Amino acid sequence: MVDRRQRIHELVLALLAQQNDLELLAGDGSGLPGGDAGNWIERNRRVVQRYQALVRSAVTLDALVDQEVNGSFQAHASNL
């Protein structure tokens, strides 16, 4: 489990490194145009959704790699 978690962590970092315009959560609404709380909440919601998509992508990639490695291993073991 620890190895899988580490692989996913590394995949998330790799995906983050490829992002050109990475946004961070805004601490308060003061830095946004108009300072509207609704806009602030909506912006932060979009930022969180983007991070969630990156994590889901990393989990999917890890599962695909794991399936490929285990599938190849099982196929190789059955040929022995």
N, C-alpha and C positions, 0 to 999 in steps of 0.2 A: 504493500500500500504506500509506503514511504517513497519507494522508487517511482511509482506512478505519479504521485503528487509532485515529486521533483521534476519529472519529465514535463508534466503539464505546466508547472511554473516556468520552466525554461522555454517552452513553446509560447506561453503568454508573453514573456519578455522579448522573444524574437519577433512576434507579431507586433508588439508595441514599438519596437525599434524601426519597423517598416512604415509606421504611421508618420505622415508629413505634418499634419496639423492636429497634433494631440492636444485636446482640451482637458483642463482640470476642473473639478467642481468649484463653483464660486462659493466663497464663504458667507457672503451676504449679498443682498441686492444692490448695494451702493455702487458697484462698478458697472452696472448695466445701464444702457440708455433708458432714461426715464425712472430708473430705480423701482420699477413695478415688480411687486412680489410674484405676481402670476408669471411674468416673463422669466424671472429668476428661477422659479420652480420648474417651469417648462424646459429651460435650458439645462438645468441640472439633471432632469429626467432623461433628456436626450443623451447627455454625456454618460450617464449610468448605463443606458441601453447600449451604447457603443462599446463600453467596457464589457458588458455581459456578452455581447456578440463575439468579442475577441476571446473571451474565456470559453464560450461554447465551441468556437472554432478550434481552439487548442485541445479541448477534450475530444472532439471528433477526430482531429488529426492523430492524437495519441491512440485512440481506439483503432483507427485504421492501420497505423503502424504496428500496434500490438497484434492485430488480427493477421496482418501480413507475415510478421515474424513467427507467430505461433503456427500459422498455416503452413509456412515454409518448413518450419521445424518438424511438424507432424508429418508432412509429406516426405521429408528427408528421412525421418525415423522409420516410416513404414517401408521405405525402399531398402533399408538395411537388412 
